[in-house]
Amino acid sequence: MNAADDKTIVKEYFNSTGFDRWRRIYGDGEVNKVQLDIRNGHQQTVDAVLNWLKADGNLTELSICDAGCGVGSLSIPLAAAGAKVYASDISEKMVEEAKQRASQILQHPDYLVFNVQDLEQLGGSYHTVICLDVLIHYPQDKADEMISHLCSLAQSRIILSFAPKTFGLSILKKIGSFFPGASKATRAYLHRETDVVKILEKNGFLVQRQKMIRTRFYFSRLLEATRE
């Protein structure tokens, strides 16, 4: 399976069965124990990013690109805090769900712009570029291209999360329990932290903060890097 096939499968999955599954996981409705565990893990990642950004000062007028925004779990609270957010996702259904959620929450919906786009199609220039839980869909060679492209859009800072390639997680993935569930239909790529750091450094970014989020079924390494 090549990278183009991966992208097509991801797009089709999140516009069909995957959309229904992940909308529940990223929402507040009833889910099974595994989905609840993943929901909690993802929310911990979102909360960690929000805490980092808020600790640095007022978000008002800060320009942020949320690449692979899903249903707006990060984009919406960022816009609610006053940031100017450009959010995109490969899935039209995910973006429509995000728009609906934003319209019910935000007092200033003009702070948040949504679009349906591949990450590779993203353009513009933003103070901060954030990409959470998306690298799992990219094999190593394509991850290098994608991260480098996101770095080119970031004026000051880039924040990434990814499933780290460790011995333990590689074993879990091999036996099929990394993302359990009959509706799983996409490949899950793990990435070595050293490889991700090298890509960031190659593009002029140095890691400043890092965090590991780990629940029973959710594993995410979070890195913040700033321009040298």
N, C-alpha and C positions, 0 to 999 in steps of 0.2 A: 504494500500500500504506500503510495507516494504522498507528499505533503498536500498536493492539490486534492487528492481523494480525502485526506483527513479533514480539510477545510469544508468540503462538500458535505461530508458525513456530519460534522459538527453543526453546520448550518441547518441541515434537514432535521437533525435530532432535536435541536432547541426550538424548532418551529413545529414540532409534532409531539411525540410522546414525552420527550425530554422537557418540553415547556411545562406540561402539566405537573410533572414530578418536581421540577426545581422551583416552580411558582409556589407549590405547597411548602417546600423546604425553606424558601426564603420569605415565607409569609408567617402568619400566626395561627393557621388552621391546624386541624388534627393531623398528625403524622405518626409513623411507626417509630420504634426506639432508635433504629439506625438513622433515619432521616432527622429525628430530633437531635441526635448527637452531631450530625453534620451541620445542622442549622446553628447549633450553639457554637461549634468551632468557627464557622464562617463569621458569625456575629462577633466573636472575639477578635478576629482579624480586622473587621471593620472598626470596632471600638478602639483597637490599638492604633490604627491610622488616625482616627479622629482625635485621640488623646495626644498623639505626636504633634499634629498640626495645631491644635488648640494651645498646647504648651508653648509653641513658638510665638504666639501672639494672636491678634485679631485677624480673623479670616476675611473680613470685609474687603471686597474688591480684589481679593486674590484670584488669579485665573488658574483654573484647574481642569485638566483633561482626565476624565475617567474612562479609560480604554477597556472595553469589555464590561459595561456597566450592569449587565443583567437586568434585574427588575428595579434597580435604583437604590439598593441597600446602602451604598456609600454616597451616591450623587445627591440624594434627597436631603440627608442631614447636613451635607456640606453646603448646599444652597440655602438651607434653613439657617445656617450660621453666617450667611452673608457672602459666601464665596460665589464667584462667577464660574459656573461649571458647564463644560462641554462634555456630554456623555454620549457614548456610542456603543453599539453591540451588533454582532453579526446577525442576530435573530430579530426579525421584525416583530414577532410575538412578544419577545422579552421587552423590546422598546415600547410597544403599545401598553404593556402592563405597567412599565415604569412611568409612563406619561399619566396613566390613570391614578396611580398612587401619588404622584407629585401633585396633581390637581386637587387632591383631597387634603393635602398636608400643607403645601407651601402658601404663604401669604404673598410672596413675590415670585410667581412662576417664571417671570422673565429672567431670573437669575440662573435658570437651568434650561439648557438647550439639548434636546435629544436628536440622535440621528442613527440610521441603520447603515453601518459601514464595517468593512473588514479593517483590522488594525493596520494592515499595510496601506490602506487608502487614506488614513488619517493625515491631515495637514494642519498648518497653523503653528502658533508659538504660544506656549503657556508657561507660567511660573513653575507649576508643578504638574508632572504627569504621573498618574497612578494606574497600575494594572494589577488587579487582584484575581488570583485563582484562574488565570487564563493560560499560563505557560504549560499547564498540564496537557493542553491540546497540541503542543508544538514539539516535534522531535528536535534534537540538539542543534542541527545545522540551521533549521528554520527559526529556532529560538534566538540564535545569534543575530540573524537578520532582523527579527522583530524587535528585540531589545535595542539594537542599534538604531532602528527607525524611531522608536519611542524616545530615545536619548536625543535625537536630532530635533524633537519637538519641545524639549524641556529647556527653559531658560536657566533654571536654578536647581531643580530637584526632581528625582524620579524615585517612586516607591513601587516595589514589586513584591508579589508573593508567589511562591511556587512549592510544589511537593518535593522535598529534598531527596536526593538519591543516596540513601544510606543502605547498609547491609540489611537491616531489619525491615525497612519499607520495601526493599527489592524483593525480599522473601514473601512479604504479605501480598505484593502485587502479583508475584508469580503464582501463588496459590488461589488468586482470584478474590481475595477479601479486601482489597484496597478500597474499592468503591462497590460494595455489595448491592445486589438488587437486580431483579430480572429485567428492569428497564434500562440497564446500562448498555449503551450502544456505541460508545466512543472509546478510542484508545486513551490510556492514561500514561503520560510521559513524566518520568522523574528526572530531576536535574541536580547535578553536583553543585553545591554552593560555590566551590572554587571556580567552576566554569562560569557561573553567573557573575561573580565578582570580576573575573578577568574581562568579560564583555563590557561591563560597566567602566572599568578602568581604561580599556581601549578607547572608549568614547569620552574620556575626560571626567569621569565621575568617581568619587571616593565614598565608600560606605561609611555612614556616620552613626546609624542606629540599626539594631537588628533585634528580632524577637522570634521565638519558636512557639507556635500555637499547636497544641497537640491534645486531641481527645481520642476516644477509642477508635473512631473511623475517619477522623479528619486530621491531616498533618500539613502544616503550612509554615514555611520559612519566610519571614518578612524582612525585607531590606529597604533602608532609606539611603540614598546616595545623593551627594551634591556635587556641583561642578567644582573642579579644582580652581 
